[in-house]
Amino acid sequence: MSIRFRFPAIASICAIALSNPAAAAQPAAPAVTAFRNVTVIPMDTPQPRLLAAQTVIVRGERIATVGPAASVAIPAGARIIDGTGSYLLPGLAEMHAHVPGDTDARYLEEVLFLYVANGVTTARGMLGEPAHLGLRERIRRHEITGPRLYTSGPSLNNQTATSAAAAARLVREQAAAGYDFIKVHPGPSRAAYDAAARAAAESGKRLAGHVPADVGLQRALEARQATIDHLDGYVEALVPAAQRGNSGFFGLNLAQSADRSGIPALVRATVASGAWNVPTQTLIEHWPAPSPTVEQLLARPEMAFVSPQIRNQWASSKRQQLGADGYSADGARALIALRRELVRALHDGGAGLLLGSDAPQVFNVPGFSLHREIASMIATGLTPYEVLRTGTTNPAKFFDAELEFGTIREGLAADLLLISGNPLESPELLARPQGVMLRGHWLDRAAIDQRLEGIAARYR
């Protein structure tokens, strides 16, 4: 699907407002908001269900009423949003997000807002730090505009988890500090990983992220790692161990020799373990793939919200990947095809999938990249509704928060997207919502565009 972004020219004075941290905080939400005569996509069933001509009443931060517009009375003094011809669905979750640190408050605010502007109302931060614990609470209190945040601590890697004892200590410290989960990067030894897994289980936390080469996919599944991100380890698991030495970027050098007959067994093992996968298809389709080219990626409209320095870094990273010794364009195409087959097989086999794009990352602009990810997931053969479940109901189930968000239901948080047409027929419409409600706080299109123009003005 093609994605277009259009932004009106608005005075660059908005950029000045963004430099003040207080300017990013949301004003107090009206006591009552009513979405009148809207089609609701509640996302509460495995198959699509559309409720036409509905009125949805929001009181404070919660959905109070969902019912036929003809019979639901709108309270006096309520803010009324006309939903005629529009569709209302739950906010999206970016399940592989990166959140900046607090050394540049302005950049942090920009990244958080870019997520929200694209309908992201929940984010799982995949490389946390101590400042993110406080940020999580500031977001919850609406002191800063941002998606509901779940965060890891600093990752377990070959510099931090240098031994089994060090790995276990880090896990216990992060659990005590209040991080939501433990991030695993490539590098830790099998002994360090096993110690971390034991400490996590004892602390009521779970590991998530990469699969270290010394660990392998089978052991990560046995350890009940909560998520496997980037499909890490799956391609390697389809190749004999003796051939895995130089696997390349997520199996780039192995894709053409992978034995696809092993996919069903991997799917069964994944289902048995309860592990969820966050494919981040766009990471592969933007970075090692020969197309789109660097020039085509730089020309995308969302690059207006990225600094020239970061754009240059991303361009350099892709050029280095394409120019590396042994790089094969055919191998990259084979990797993309194999990953699409894996995603479809995991879905069809009943394994859990979560929507995530890995942003900010090479040519993945926060928020915008999630819509690129939706298109990539649809390209695997999933329907738009199936993909939307990976970004709405599935994250709520993963976090054991089905009574908090993920569907449109009375009593749940008012995390809502208003879309100008049916996103199940035209998923590209999701990329430009008419408005986003973030736990009861409403941002209409004009407010979103004004903030976006302020960010773009900074980088012109």
Residue pairs with C-beta under 8 A, 6 or more apart in sequence:
1 375
1 378
1 427
1 428
2 428
3 371
3 372
3 375
3 428
3 431
4 301
4 428
4 431
4 432
5 301
5 302
5 368
5 431
5 432
6 301
6 432
7 301
7 304
7 449
7 452
7 453
7 456
8 449
8 453
9 453
10 449
10 450
10 453
10 454
12 453
12 454
12 457
13 454
14 450
14 451
14 453
14 454
14 457
15 454
15 455
15 457
15 458
16 454
17 23
17 454
18 24
18 106
18 109
18 110
18 451
18 454
18 455
18 458
19 106
21 105
21 106
21 109
21 144
24 109
24 112
24 113
24 144
24 145
25 142
25 143
25 144
25 145
26 142
26 145
26 438
26 441
27 441
29 60
29 61
29 440
29 441
29 442
30 78
30 79
31 59
31 60
31 77
31 78
32 57
32 58
32 59
32 64
32 75
32 77
32 78
32 79
33 57
33 58
33 78
33 79
33 80
33 81
33 414
33 437
33 440
33 442
34 55
34 56
34 57
34 58
34 74
34 75
34 78
34 79
34 80
34 81
35 54
35 55
35 56
35 58
35 81
35 83
35 88
35 416
35 418
36 55
36 69
36 74
36 80
36 81
36 82
36 83
36 84
37 53
37 54
37 55
37 69
37 82
37 83
37 84
38 54
38 55
38 56
38 83
38 84
38 86
38 87
38 88
38 418
39 50
39 51
39 52
39 53
39 54
39 83
39 86
39 87
39 88
39 422
40 50
40 51
40 54
40 56
40 66
40 87
40 88
40 89
40 408
41 48
41 49
41 50
41 51
41 87
41 88
41 89
41 388
41 408
41 423
41 424
42 49
42 51
42 66
42 89
42 90
42 407
42 408
42 409
43 89
43 90
43 388
43 389
43 392
43 393
43 406
43 407
43 408
44 393
44 407
44 408
44 409
46 389
47 385
48 385
48 424
50 87
50 422
50 424
51 66
53 68
53 69
53 70
54 66
54 67
54 68
54 69
54 72
54 83
54 88
55 65
55 66
55 67
55 68
55 69
55 72
55 74
56 63
56 65
56 66
56 88
56 408
56 416
57 63
57 64
57 65
57 66
57 72
57 74
57 75
57 78
58 64
58 414
58 416
58 437
58 440
60 440
61 413
61 414
61 439
61 440
62 411
62 412
62 413
62 414
62 440
63 408
63 409
63 410
63 411
63 412
63 413
63 414
64 410
65 72
65 410
66 408
66 409
66 410
74 80
79 442
81 418
81 435
81 442
83 418
85 420
85 421
86 418
86 419
86 420
86 421
86 434
87 418
87 419
87 420
87 421
87 422
87 423
88 408
88 416
88 417
88 418
88 419
89 388
89 392
89 408
89 416
89 417
89 419
89 423
90 121
90 392
90 393
90 405
90 406
90 407
90 408
90 415
90 416
90 417
91 119
91 120
91 121
91 122
91 147
91 392
91 405
91 415
91 416
91 417
91 436
91 437
91 438
92 118
92 119
92 120
92 121
92 122
92 355
92 370
92 391
92 392
92 417
92 430
93 120
93 121
93 122
93 123
93 124
93 147
93 354
93 355
93 391
93 392
93 395
93 396
93 406
94 115
94 120
94 122
94 123
94 124
94 147
94 355
94 356
94 357
94 359
94 366
94 367
94 370
94 391
95 123
95 124
95 227
95 278
95 354
95 355
95 356
95 391
95 395
95 398
96 124
96 126
96 229
96 230
96 278
96 280
96 356
96 357
96 358
96 359
97 115
97 120
97 123
97 124
97 125
97 126
97 147
97 356
97 359
97 366
98 125
98 126
98 127
98 358
98 359
98 360
98 361
99 108
99 111
99 112
99 123
99 125
99 127
99 128
99 132
99 135
99 149
99 151
100 107
100 108
100 111
101 108
101 129
101 131
102 108
102 131
102 135
108 135
109 144
109 145
110 305
110 455
110 458
111 360
111 366
112 139
112 144
112 145
112 146
112 147
113 145
113 146
113 451
113 455
114 305
114 365
114 366
114 367
114 368
114 452
114 455
115 123
115 146
115 147
115 366
115 367
116 145
116 146
116 147
116 367
116 436
116 438
116 443
117 367
117 436
117 443
117 448
117 451
117 452
118 366
118 367
118 368
118 370
118 371
118 431
118 433
119 367
119 370
119 417
119 430
119 433
119 436
120 147
120 366
120 367
120 370
121 147
121 148
121 405
121 415
121 436
121 438
121 439
122 147
122 148
122 150
122 395
122 405
122 415
123 146
123 147
123 148
123 149
123 150
124 150
124 151
124 180
124 356
124 395
125 132
125 149
125 150
125 151
125 152
126 152
126 183
126 208
126 209
126 229
126 358
127 152
127 154
127 155
127 183
128 151
128 152
128 153
128 154
128 179
128 183
129 153
129 154
130 153
130 177
132 149
132 151
133 151
133 177
133 178
133 179
135 144
135 146
135 149
135 151
136 149
136 150
136 151
138 144
139 146
139 147
139 148
139 149
140 148
142 439
142 441
145 438
147 438
148 405
148 413
148 415
148 439
150 180
150 181
150 399
151 179
151 180
152 174
152 179
152 180
152 181
152 182
152 183
152 208
152 209
153 170
153 174
153 177
153 179
153 182
153 183
154 160
154 170
154 174
154 183
155 183
155 184
155 185
155 209
156 167
156 170
156 171
156 182
156 183
156 184
156 185
156 188
156 192
156 193
156 196
156 207
157 185
157 186
157 187
157 188
158 185
158 186
158 187
158 188
159 187
160 166
160 170
161 167
161 170
161 187
161 188
161 189
161 192
161 193
161 196
162 192
163 191
163 192
164 191
164 192
164 194
164 195
165 195
166 192
167 188
167 192
167 193
167 195
167 196
167 199
168 195
168 196
168 198
168 199
169 199
170 182
170 196
171 182
171 196
171 199
171 200
171 203
171 205
172 199
172 203
174 182
174 205
175 182
175 199
175 200
175 203
175 204
175 205
176 203
179 205
180 205
181 205
181 206
181 207
181 208
181 226
182 196
182 200
182 205
182 206
182 207
182 208
183 207
183 208
183 209
184 193
184 196
184 207
184 208
184 209
184 210
184 211
184 212
184 225
185 209
185 210
185 212
186 210
186 212
186 213
187 212
188 196
188 212
188 214
188 215
189 212
189 214
190 212
190 214
190 215
190 219
193 207
193 212
193 214
193 215
193 219
193 220
193 223
194 223
196 207
197 207
197 223
197 224
197 225
200 206
200 207
206 224
206 225
206 226
207 220
207 223
207 225
207 226
208 225
208 226
208 227
208 229
209 227
209 229
209 232
210 229
210 230
210 232
211 217
211 220
211 225
211 228
211 232
211 233
213 236
213 244
213 247
216 233
216 236
216 237
217 228
217 232
217 233
217 234
217 236
217 237
217 266
218 237
218 269
220 228
220 233
220 275
221 228
221 269
221 270
221 272
221 273
221 275
222 273
224 273
224 274
224 275
225 273
225 275
226 275
226 276
226 398
227 275
227 276
227 277
227 278
227 354
227 398
228 234
228 270
228 275
228 276
228 277
228 278
229 277
229 278
229 280
229 356
229 358
230 250
230 278
230 279
230 280
230 283
230 284
230 358
231 250
231 277
231 279
231 280
231 339
231 342
231 343
232 250
234 251
234 266
234 342
235 247
235 250
235 251
235 254
235 255
235 258
235 335
235 338
235 339
236 244
236 247
236 251
236 254
237 262
237 266
238 254
238 258
238 259
238 260
238 262
238 263
238 266
238 338
239 247
239 251
239 254
239 257
239 258
239 259
243 254
243 257
244 254
246 253
246 326
247 253
247 254
248 254
248 326
248 331
249 284
249 287
249 288
249 321
250 284
250 335
251 258
251 335
251 338
252 288
252 331
252 332
252 335
253 326
253 328
253 331
255 331
255 334
255 335
255 337
255 338
256 328
256 330
256 331
256 334
258 338
260 338
260 341
263 341
263 342
263 345
264 345
264 349
266 342
267 345
267 346
267 349
267 351
268 349
270 277
270 346
270 349
270 351
271 349
271 350
271 351
274 352
275 351
275 352
276 351
276 352
276 353
276 354
276 394
276 398
277 343
277 346
277 351
277 352
277 353
277 354
278 353
278 354
278 355
278 356
279 339
279 342
279 343
279 353
279 356
279 377
280 356
280 357
280 358
280 373
281 336
281 339
281 340
281 343
281 373
281 376
281 377
281 379
281 380
282 357
282 358
282 364
282 369
282 372
282 373
282 376
283 357
283 358
283 361
283 362
283 364
284 335
284 336
284 339
285 336
285 376
286 292
286 297
286 318
286 362
286 363
286 364
286 372
287 317
287 318
287 321
287 362
287 363
288 321
288 322
288 327
288 332
288 335
289 332
289 333
289 336
290 322
290 329
290 332
290 333
294 315
294 318
294 319
297 303
297 314
297 315
297 318
297 363
298 311
298 315
300 363
302 365
302 368
302 369
303 311
303 363
303 365
304 456
304 459
304 460
305 365
305 368
305 452
305 455
305 456
305 459
306 314
306 360
306 365
306 459
307 458
307 459
308 459
310 360
314 362
314 363
317 362
318 362
318 363
321 327
322 329
340 379
340 380
340 381
341 380
343 353
343 377
343 380
343 382
344 380
344 381
344 382
346 353
347 353
347 380
347 382
347 386
352 394
352 397
352 398
353 377
353 390
353 394
354 390
354 391
354 394
354 395
354 398
355 370
355 373
355 374
355 377
355 387
355 390
355 391
355 394
355 395
356 370
356 373
357 364
357 369
357 370
357 372
357 373
358 364
358 369
359 365
359 366
359 367
359 368
359 369
359 370
360 366
361 369
363 369
364 372
368 431
370 391
371 428
371 430
371 431
374 384
374 387
374 388
374 391
374 427
374 430
375 427
375 428
377 387
377 390
378 384
378 387
378 427
383 424
384 423
384 424
384 425
384 427
385 424
387 427
388 423
388 424
388 427
392 406
392 407
393 402
393 406
393 407
394 406
395 406
396 402
396 404
396 405
396 406
396 407
397 406
403 411
403 412
404 412
404 413
405 412
405 413
405 415
406 412
408 416
413 439
413 440
414 437
414 439
414 440
415 437
415 438
415 439
416 436
416 437
417 430
417 433
417 435
417 436
417 437
418 433
418 434
418 435
418 436
418 437
419 429
419 430
419 433
419 434
420 429
420 432
420 434
421 429
422 429
423 429
423 430
432 445
433 445
433 448
434 444
434 445
435 442
435 443
435 444
435 445
435 448
436 442
436 443
436 448
437 443
